[in-house]
């Protein structure tokens, strides 16, 4: 979840275990989690945002470390500003 909003909507970012290698993909491993984990190495895709009603979320797999979240947000800001990922 990228942002908590008033009401029931969430802003979410796609995470996939598929081998996605675009310039925006951010690798995600077990070491990136403060709590919980995923079953296999994955990719965060800040170029794939969506909103969803919080009631359709079945469970929370874990909590990412602050440093990883900050990296995702930095990449998202660069995307919105039209900058290439540095």
Biopython code that builds the backbone (N, CA, C, O; Angstrom):
import numpy as np
from Bio.PDB.StructureBuilder import StructureBuilder

atoms = [
    (1, "UNK", "N", (0.848, -1.167, 0.000)),
    (1, "UNK", "CA", (0.000, 0.000, 0.000)),
    (1, "UNK", "C", (0.897, 1.233, 0.000)),
    (1, "UNK", "O", (1.793, 1.359, 0.834)),
    (2, "UNK", "N", (0.652, 2.126, -0.925)),
    (2, "UNK", "CA", (1.452, 3.343, -1.022)),
    (2, "UNK", "C", (0.884, 4.479, -0.196)),
    (2, "UNK", "O", (1.637, 5.327, 0.283)),
    (3, "UNK", "N", (-0.435, 4.515, -0.017)),
    (3, "UNK", "CA", (-1.034, 5.627, 0.721)),
    (3, "UNK", "C", (-2.311, 5.174, 1.405)),
    (3, "UNK", "O", (-3.065, 4.355, 0.880)),
    (4, "UNK", "N", (-2.534, 5.726, 2.589)),
    (4, "UNK", "CA", (-3.798, 5.521, 3.281)),
    (4, "UNK", "C", (-4.677, 6.724, 2.953)),
    (4, "UNK", "O", (-4.268, 7.872, 3.124)),
    (5, "UNK", "N", (-5.858, 6.451, 2.491)),
    (5, "UNK", "CA", (-6.802, 7.491, 2.127)),
    (5, "UNK", "C", (-7.980, 7.469, 3.078)),
    (5, "UNK", "O", (-8.238, 6.453, 3.723)),
    (6, "UNK", "N", (-8.697, 8.578, 3.173)),
    (6, "UNK", "CA", (-9.956, 8.571, 3.917)),
    (6, "UNK", "C", (-10.927, 7.683, 3.163)),
    (6, "UNK", "O", (-10.918, 7.657, 1.932)),
    (7, "UNK", "N", (-11.742, 6.975, 3.868)),
    (7, "UNK", "CA", (-12.696, 6.082, 3.223)),
    (7, "UNK", "C", (-12.124, 4.693, 3.049)),
    (7, "UNK", "O", (-11.227, 4.280, 3.785)),
    (8, "UNK", "N", (-12.651, 3.973, 2.067)),
    (8, "UNK", "CA", (-12.302, 2.566, 1.901)),
    (8, "UNK", "C", (-11.319, 2.296, 0.769)),
    (8, "UNK", "O", (-10.978, 1.140, 0.519)),
    (9, "UNK", "N", (-10.853, 3.343, 0.074)),
    (9, "UNK", "CA", (-9.942, 3.133, -1.046)),
    (9, "UNK", "C", (-8.490, 3.047, -0.593)),
    (9, "UNK", "O", (-8.079, 3.696, 0.369)),
    (10, "UNK", "N", (-7.721, 2.227, -1.313)),
    (10, "UNK", "CA", (-6.282, 2.100, -1.113)),
    (10, "UNK", "C", (-5.596, 2.397, -2.437)),
    (10, "UNK", "O", (-6.135, 2.084, -3.498)),
    (11, "UNK", "N", (-4.412, 2.998, -2.384)),
    (11, "UNK", "CA", (-3.568, 3.127, -3.563)),
    (11, "UNK", "C", (-2.513, 2.036, -3.442)),
    (11, "UNK", "O", (-1.752, 2.002, -2.475)),
    (12, "UNK", "N", (-2.471, 1.150, -4.426)),
    (12, "UNK", "CA", (-1.604, -0.023, -4.383)),
    (12, "UNK", "C", (-0.650, -0.023, -5.569)),
    (12, "UNK", "O", (-0.890, 0.622, -6.590)),
    (13, "UNK", "N", (0.434, -0.761, -5.402)),
    (13, "UNK", "CA", (1.452, -0.897, -6.431)),
    (13, "UNK", "C", (1.609, -2.387, -6.717)),
    (13, "UNK", "O", (1.675, -3.199, -5.795)),
    (14, "UNK", "N", (1.667, -2.738, -7.989)),
    (14, "UNK", "CA", (1.770, -4.149, -8.364)),
    (14, "UNK", "C", (3.082, -4.762, -7.876)),
    (14, "UNK", "O", (4.149, -4.155, -7.974)),
    (15, "UNK", "N", (2.973, -5.971, -7.352)),
    (15, "UNK", "CA", (4.131, -6.808, -7.031)),
    (15, "UNK", "C", (3.909, -8.125, -7.755)),
    (15, "UNK", "O", (2.833, -8.715, -7.657)),
    (16, "UNK", "N", (4.915, -8.587, -8.480)),
    (16, "UNK", "CA", (4.780, -9.819, -9.244)),
    (16, "UNK", "C", (6.013, -10.689, -9.076)),
    (16, "UNK", "O", (7.125, -10.185, -8.916)),
    (17, "UNK", "N", (5.810, -11.990, -9.114)),
    (17, "UNK", "CA", (6.941, -12.916, -9.073)),
    (17, "UNK", "C", (7.472, -13.182, -10.482)),
    (17, "UNK", "O", (8.472, -13.881, -10.646)),
    (18, "UNK", "N", (6.813, -12.633, -11.487)),
    (18, "UNK", "CA", (7.281, -12.778, -12.867)),
    (18, "UNK", "C", (8.605, -12.042, -13.047)),
    (18, "UNK", "O", (8.866, -11.045, -12.374)),
    (19, "UNK", "N", (9.416, -12.528, -13.938)),
    (19, "UNK", "CA", (10.719, -11.932, -14.208)),
    (19, "UNK", "C", (10.533, -10.708, -15.105)),
    (19, "UNK", "O", (10.714, -10.784, -16.320)),
    (20, "UNK", "N", (10.175, -9.597, -14.499)),
    (20, "UNK", "CA", (9.933, -8.340, -15.206)),
    (20, "UNK", "C", (11.203, -7.516, -15.125)),
    (20, "UNK", "O", (11.719, -7.263, -14.036)),
    (21, "UNK", "N", (11.693, -7.107, -16.248)),
    (21, "UNK", "CA", (12.911, -6.314, -16.239)),
    (21, "UNK", "C", (12.714, -5.050, -17.071)),
    (21, "UNK", "O", (13.362, -4.877, -18.103)),
    (22, "UNK", "N", (11.825, -4.172, -16.627)),
    (22, "UNK", "CA", (11.766, -2.868, -17.262)),
    (22, "UNK", "C", (12.582, -1.907, -16.392)),
    (22, "UNK", "O", (13.050, -2.293, -15.321)),
    (23, "UNK", "N", (12.751, -0.690, -16.833)),
    (23, "UNK", "CA", (13.635, 0.227, -16.101)),
    (23, "UNK", "C", (13.075, 0.633, -14.748)),
    (23, "UNK", "O", (13.803, 1.184, -13.922)),
    (24, "UNK", "N", (11.792, 0.371, -14.504)),
    (24, "UNK", "CA", (11.172, 0.773, -13.247)),
    (24, "UNK", "C", (11.087, -0.348, -12.212)),
    (24, "UNK", "O", (10.865, -0.075, -11.033)),
    (25, "UNK", "N", (11.257, -1.595, -12.628)),
    (25, "UNK", "CA", (11.104, -2.734, -11.717)),
    (25, "UNK", "C", (12.134, -2.665, -10.593)),
    (25, "UNK", "O", (13.310, -2.380, -10.820)),
    (26, "UNK", "N", (11.667, -2.931, -9.386)),
    (26, "UNK", "CA", (12.526, -2.919, -8.199)),
    (26, "UNK", "C", (12.491, -4.323, -7.599)),
    (26, "UNK", "O", (11.425, -4.832, -7.252)),
    (27, "UNK", "N", (13.655, -4.940, -7.480)),
    (27, "UNK", "CA", (13.727, -6.294, -6.930)),
    (27, "UNK", "C", (13.244, -6.315, -5.487)),
    (27, "UNK", "O", (13.486, -5.383, -4.720)),
    (28, "UNK", "N", (12.561, -7.387, -5.137)),
    (28, "UNK", "CA", (12.030, -7.560, -3.794)),
    (28, "UNK", "C", (12.409, -8.947, -3.299)),
    (28, "UNK", "O", (12.070, -9.952, -3.924)),
    (29, "UNK", "N", (13.117, -8.996, -2.170)),
    (29, "UNK", "CA", (13.527, -10.276, -1.591)),
    (29, "UNK", "C", (13.080, -10.334, -0.129)),
    (29, "UNK", "O", (12.559, -9.360, 0.415)),
    (30, "UNK", "N", (13.292, -11.483, 0.486)),
    (30, "UNK", "CA", (12.914, -11.644, 1.894)),
    (30, "UNK", "C", (13.610, -10.628, 2.789)),
    (30, "UNK", "O", (13.048, -10.206, 3.800)),
    (31, "UNK", "N", (14.825, -10.232, 2.430)),
    (31, "UNK", "CA", (15.588, -9.275, 3.235)),
    (31, "UNK", "C", (14.952, -7.889, 3.254)),
    (31, "UNK", "O", (15.292, -7.069, 4.107)),
    (32, "UNK", "N", (14.032, -7.613, 2.326)),
    (32, "UNK", "CA", (13.380, -6.305, 2.246)),
    (32, "UNK", "C", (12.172, -6.178, 3.170)),
    (32, "UNK", "O", (11.570, -5.108, 3.259)),
    (33, "UNK", "N", (11.815, -7.259, 3.856)),
    (33, "UNK", "CA", (10.639, -7.256, 4.717)),
    (33, "UNK", "C", (11.001, -7.010, 6.175)),
    (33, "UNK", "O", (11.934, -7.610, 6.710)),
    (34, "UNK", "N", (10.250, -6.120, 6.803)),
    (34, "UNK", "CA", (10.341, -5.908, 8.254)),
    (34, "UNK", "C", (9.650, -7.082, 8.950)),
    (34, "UNK", "O", (10.175, -7.646, 9.910)),
    (35, "UNK", "N", (8.469, -7.438, 8.451)),
    (35, "UNK", "CA", (7.727, -8.605, 8.943)),
    (35, "UNK", "C", (7.130, -9.323, 7.739)),
    (35, "UNK", "O", (6.879, -8.698, 6.708)),
    (36, "UNK", "N", (6.901, -10.614, 7.856)),
    (36, "UNK", "CA", (6.298, -11.391, 6.786)),
    (36, "UNK", "C", (7.272, -11.635, 5.651)),
    (36, "UNK", "O", (8.465, -11.358, 5.774)),
    (37, "UNK", "N", (6.760, -12.156, 4.543)),
    (37, "UNK", "CA", (7.589, -12.428, 3.367)),
    (37, "UNK", "C", (6.694, -12.874, 2.222)),
    (37, "UNK", "O", (5.488, -13.057, 2.382)),
    (38, "UNK", "N", (7.320, -13.043, 1.061)),
    (38, "UNK", "CA", (6.671, -13.666, -0.087)),
    (38, "UNK", "C", (7.354, -15.009, -0.311)),
    (38, "UNK", "O", (8.448, -15.243, 0.204)),
    (39, "UNK", "N", (6.725, -15.882, -1.064)),
    (39, "UNK", "CA", (7.251, -17.239, -1.251)),
    (39, "UNK", "C", (8.433, -17.311, -2.209)),
    (39, "UNK", "O", (9.176, -18.293, -2.205)),
    (40, "UNK", "N", (8.616, -16.268, -3.039)),
    (40, "UNK", "CA", (9.720, -16.282, -3.996)),
    (40, "UNK", "C", (10.141, -14.853, -4.299)),
    (40, "UNK", "O", (9.374, -13.917, -4.073)),
    (41, "UNK", "N", (11.351, -14.680, -4.808)),
    (41, "UNK", "CA", (11.790, -13.337, -5.189)),
    (41, "UNK", "C", (10.788, -12.712, -6.158)),
    (41, "UNK", "O", (10.238, -13.396, -7.021)),
    (42, "UNK", "N", (10.559, -11.418, -6.010)),
    (42, "UNK", "CA", (9.533, -10.737, -6.794)),
    (42, "UNK", "C", (10.032, -9.378, -7.258)),
    (42, "UNK", "O", (11.164, -8.985, -6.977)),
    (43, "UNK", "N", (9.177, -8.675, -7.965)),
    (43, "UNK", "CA", (9.467, -7.332, -8.438)),
    (43, "UNK", "C", (8.332, -6.398, -8.076)),
    (43, "UNK", "O", (7.158, -6.719, -8.261)),
    (44, "UNK", "N", (8.698, -5.238, -7.557)),
    (44, "UNK", "CA", (7.740, -4.161, -7.320)),
    (44, "UNK", "C", (7.697, -3.345, -8.602)),
    (44, "UNK", "O", (8.739, -3.068, -9.196)),
    (45, "UNK", "N", (6.498, -2.957, -9.037)),
    (45, "UNK", "CA", (6.347, -2.224, -10.288)),
    (45, "UNK", "C", (5.674, -0.876, -10.039)),
    (45, "UNK", "O", (4.456, -0.756, -10.175)),
    (46, "UNK", "N", (6.461, 0.142, -9.674)),
    (46, "UNK", "CA", (5.874, 1.454, -9.383)),
    (46, "UNK", "C", (5.195, 2.101, -10.583)),
    (46, "UNK", "O", (4.446, 3.064, -10.417)),
    (47, "UNK", "N", (5.437, 1.600, -11.770)),
    (47, "UNK", "CA", (4.748, 2.099, -12.956)),
    (47, "UNK", "C", (3.392, 1.425, -13.152)),
    (47, "UNK", "O", (2.705, 1.686, -14.140)),
    (48, "UNK", "N", (3.006, 0.561, -12.219)),
    (48, "UNK", "CA", (1.714, -0.133, -12.259)),
    (48, "UNK", "C", (0.951, 0.136, -10.962)),
    (48, "UNK", "O", (0.947, -0.696, -10.054)),
    (49, "UNK", "N", (0.313, 1.291, -10.882)),
    (49, "UNK", "CA", (-0.482, 1.672, -9.718)),
    (49, "UNK", "C", (-1.953, 1.400, -9.984)),
    (49, "UNK", "O", (-2.401, 1.410, -11.131)),
    (50, "UNK", "N", (-2.706, 1.153, -8.903)),
    (50, "UNK", "CA", (-4.147, 0.980, -9.034)),
    (50, "UNK", "C", (-4.804, 1.280, -7.694)),
    (50, "UNK", "O", (-4.149, 1.266, -6.651)),
    (51, "UNK", "N", (-6.097, 1.549, -7.733)),
    (51, "UNK", "CA", (-6.857, 1.732, -6.507)),
    (51, "UNK", "C", (-7.764, 0.527, -6.319)),
    (51, "UNK", "O", (-8.196, -0.113, -7.278)),
    (52, "UNK", "N", (-8.035, 0.240, -5.067)),
    (52, "UNK", "CA", (-8.927, -0.874, -4.740)),
    (52, "UNK", "C", (-9.634, -0.573, -3.428)),
    (52, "UNK", "O", (-9.115, 0.157, -2.583)),
    (53, "UNK", "N", (-10.787, -1.126, -3.271)),
    (53, "UNK", "CA", (-11.523, -1.020, -2.020)),
    (53, "UNK", "C", (-10.837, -1.920, -0.996)),
    (53, "UNK", "O", (-10.539, -3.077, -1.293)),
    (54, "UNK", "N", (-10.587, -1.410, 0.187)),
    (54, "UNK", "CA", (-9.860, -2.180, 1.198)),
    (54, "UNK", "C", (-10.560, -3.493, 1.562)),
    (54, "UNK", "O", (-9.921, -4.399, 2.097)),
    (55, "UNK", "N", (-11.833, -3.607, 1.287)),
    (55, "UNK", "CA", (-12.565, -4.819, 1.646)),
    (55, "UNK", "C", (-12.256, -6.003, 0.734)),
    (55, "UNK", "O", (-12.569, -7.140, 1.084)),
    (56, "UNK", "N", (-11.642, -5.758, -0.437)),
    (56, "UNK", "CA", (-11.300, -6.895, -1.303)),
    (56, "UNK", "C", (-9.928, -7.483, -0.968)),
    (56, "UNK", "O", (-9.564, -8.539, -1.487)),
    (57, "UNK", "N", (-9.167, -6.810, -0.107)),
    (57, "UNK", "CA", (-7.855, -7.325, 0.305)),
    (57, "UNK", "C", (-8.091, -8.447, 1.319)),
    (57, "UNK", "O", (-8.695, -8.237, 2.371)),
    (58, "UNK", "N", (-7.604, -9.637, 0.980)),
    (58, "UNK", "CA", (-7.863, -10.805, 1.825)),
    (58, "UNK", "C", (-6.893, -10.916, 2.993)),
    (58, "UNK", "O", (-7.283, -11.345, 4.079)),
    (59, "UNK", "N", (-5.629, -10.535, 2.786)),
    (59, "UNK", "CA", (-4.644, -10.614, 3.862)),
    (59, "UNK", "C", (-3.442, -9.747, 3.516)),
    (59, "UNK", "O", (-3.271, -9.324, 2.373)),
    (60, "UNK", "N", (-2.623, -9.493, 4.511)),
    (60, "UNK", "CA", (-1.395, -8.730, 4.345)),
    (60, "UNK", "C", (-0.227, -9.703, 4.441)),
    (60, "UNK", "O", (-0.060, -10.381, 5.455)),
    (61, "UNK", "N", (0.585, -9.772, 3.381)),
    (61, "UNK", "CA", (1.704, -10.717, 3.350)),
    (61, "UNK", "C", (2.847, -10.279, 4.248)),
    (61, "UNK", "O", (3.620, -11.116, 4.714)),
    (62, "UNK", "N", (2.967, -8.993, 4.498)),
    (62, "UNK", "CA", (4.050, -8.500, 5.338)),
    (62, "UNK", "C", (4.185, -6.996, 5.255)),
    (62, "UNK", "O", (3.376, -6.320, 4.619)),
    (63, "UNK", "N", (5.204, -6.482, 5.897)),
    (63, "UNK", "CA", (5.504, -5.055, 5.917)),
    (63, "UNK", "C", (6.924, -4.861, 5.406)),
    (63, "UNK", "O", (7.867, -5.448, 5.936)),
    (64, "UNK", "N", (7.074, -4.035, 4.371)),
    (64, "UNK", "CA", (8.403, -3.748, 3.835)),
    (64, "UNK", "C", (9.165, -2.806, 4.759)),
    (64, "UNK", "O", (8.574, -2.025, 5.504)),
    (65, "UNK", "N", (10.482, -2.898, 4.692)),
    (65, "UNK", "CA", (11.334, -1.980, 5.440)),
    (65, "UNK", "C", (11.187, -0.576, 4.864)),
    (65, "UNK", "O", (10.923, -0.404, 3.674)),
    (66, "UNK", "N", (11.360, 0.416, 5.717)),
    (66, "UNK", "CA", (11.195, 1.816, 5.328)),
    (66, "UNK", "C", (12.087, 2.164, 4.142)),
    (66, "UNK", "O", (11.648, 2.872, 3.235)),
    (67, "UNK", "N", (13.314, 1.689, 4.128)),
    (67, "UNK", "CA", (14.245, 2.001, 3.041)),
    (67, "UNK", "C", (13.709, 1.510, 1.697)),
    (67, "UNK", "O", (13.861, 2.206, 0.692)),
    (68, "UNK", "N", (13.092, 0.339, 1.653)),
    (68, "UNK", "CA", (12.538, -0.192, 0.417)),
    (68, "UNK", "C", (11.335, 0.639, -0.031)),
    (68, "UNK", "O", (11.201, 0.945, -1.216)),
    (69, "UNK", "N", (10.471, 1.002, 0.899)),
    (69, "UNK", "CA", (9.311, 1.835, 0.575)),
    (69, "UNK", "C", (9.764, 3.189, 0.035)),
    (69, "UNK", "O", (9.198, 3.694, -0.935)),
    (70, "UNK", "N", (10.779, 3.774, 0.660)),
    (70, "UNK", "CA", (11.298, 5.061, 0.183)),
    (70, "UNK", "C", (11.839, 4.942, -1.243)),
    (70, "UNK", "O", (11.677, 5.864, -2.042)),
    (71, "UNK", "N", (12.477, 3.822, -1.568)),
    (71, "UNK", "CA", (12.963, 3.598, -2.926)),
    (71, "UNK", "C", (11.832, 3.528, -3.938)),
    (71, "UNK", "O", (11.949, 4.053, -5.045)),
    (72, "UNK", "N", (10.739, 2.879, -3.560)),
    (72, "UNK", "CA", (9.566, 2.783, -4.433)),
    (72, "UNK", "C", (8.966, 4.177, -4.642)),
    (72, "UNK", "O", (8.628, 4.550, -5.765)),
    (73, "UNK", "N", (8.839, 4.929, -3.569)),
    (73, "UNK", "CA", (8.268, 6.277, -3.671)),
    (73, "UNK", "C", (9.165, 7.181, -4.506)),
    (73, "UNK", "O", (8.662, 7.959, -5.318)),
    (74, "UNK", "N", (10.483, 7.098, -4.327)),
    (74, "UNK", "CA", (11.417, 7.890, -5.145)),
    (74, "UNK", "C", (11.255, 7.561, -6.623)),
    (74, "UNK", "O", (11.239, 8.463, -7.460)),
    (75, "UNK", "N", (11.135, 6.281, -6.949)),
    (75, "UNK", "CA", (10.954, 5.873, -8.344)),
    (75, "UNK", "C", (9.626, 6.397, -8.877)),
    (75, "UNK", "O", (9.562, 6.876, -10.009)),
    (76, "UNK", "N", (8.575, 6.312, -8.082)),
    (76, "UNK", "CA", (7.268, 6.817, -8.490)),
    (76, "UNK", "C", (7.318, 8.322, -8.758)),
    (76, "UNK", "O", (6.749, 8.797, -9.741)),
    (77, "UNK", "N", (7.985, 9.059, -7.903)),
    (77, "UNK", "CA", (8.123, 10.507, -8.100)),
    (77, "UNK", "C", (8.866, 10.791, -9.398)),
    (77, "UNK", "O", (8.472, 11.681, -10.151)),
    (78, "UNK", "N", (9.930, 10.051, -9.670)),
    (78, "UNK", "CA", (10.661, 10.222, -10.925)),
    (78, "UNK", "C", (9.775, 9.932, -12.127)),
    (78, "UNK", "O", (9.848, 10.637, -13.134)),
    (79, "UNK", "N", (8.942, 8.906, -12.034)),
    (79, "UNK", "CA", (8.011, 8.582, -13.116)),
    (79, "UNK", "C", (7.051, 9.755, -13.342)),
    (79, "UNK", "O", (6.834, 10.171, -14.480)),
    (80, "UNK", "N", (6.483, 10.282, -12.266)),
    (80, "UNK", "CA", (5.512, 11.369, -12.380)),
    (80, "UNK", "C", (6.151, 12.657, -12.895)),
    (80, "UNK", "O", (5.487, 13.457, -13.553)),
    (81, "UNK", "N", (7.411, 12.858, -12.606)),
    (81, "UNK", "CA", (8.128, 14.030, -13.091)),
    (81, "UNK", "C", (8.666, 13.826, -14.519)),
    (81, "UNK", "O", (9.154, 14.769, -15.142)),
    (82, "UNK", "N", (8.575, 12.602, -15.023)),
    (82, "UNK", "CA", (9.049, 12.313, -16.365)),
    (82, "UNK", "C", (10.541, 12.057, -16.454)),
    (82, "UNK", "O", (11.121, 12.146, -17.536)),
    (83, "UNK", "N", (11.181, 11.734, -15.307)),
    (83, "UNK", "CA", (12.600, 11.450, -15.290)),
    (83, "UNK", "C", (12.814, 9.964, -15.500)),
    (83, "UNK", "O", (11.988, 9.148, -15.091)),
    (84, "UNK", "N", (13.934, 9.605, -16.144)),
    (84, "UNK", "CA", (14.326, 8.207, -16.217)),
    (84, "UNK", "C", (14.817, 7.782, -14.851)),
    (84, "UNK", "O", (15.316, 8.608, -14.085)),
    (85, "UNK", "N", (14.683, 6.498, -14.533)),
    (85, "UNK", "CA", (15.164, 5.987, -13.253)),
    (85, "UNK", "C", (16.679, 6.123, -13.196)),
    (85, "UNK", "O", (17.382, 5.756, -14.138)),
    (86, "UNK", "N", (17.169, 6.648, -12.092)),
    (86, "UNK", "CA", (18.612, 6.843, -11.897)),
    (86, "UNK", "C", (19.185, 5.689, -11.136)),
    (86, "UNK", "O", (20.386, 5.661, -10.869)),
]
sb = StructureBuilder()
sb.init_structure("model")
sb.init_model(0)
sb.init_chain("A")
sb.init_seg("    ")
for serial, (resi, resn, name, xyz) in enumerate(atoms, 1):
    if name == "N":
        sb.init_residue(resn, " ", resi, " ")
    sb.init_atom(name, np.array(xyz, "f"), 0.0, 1.0, " ", f" {name:<3s}", serial, name[0])
structure = sb.get_structure()
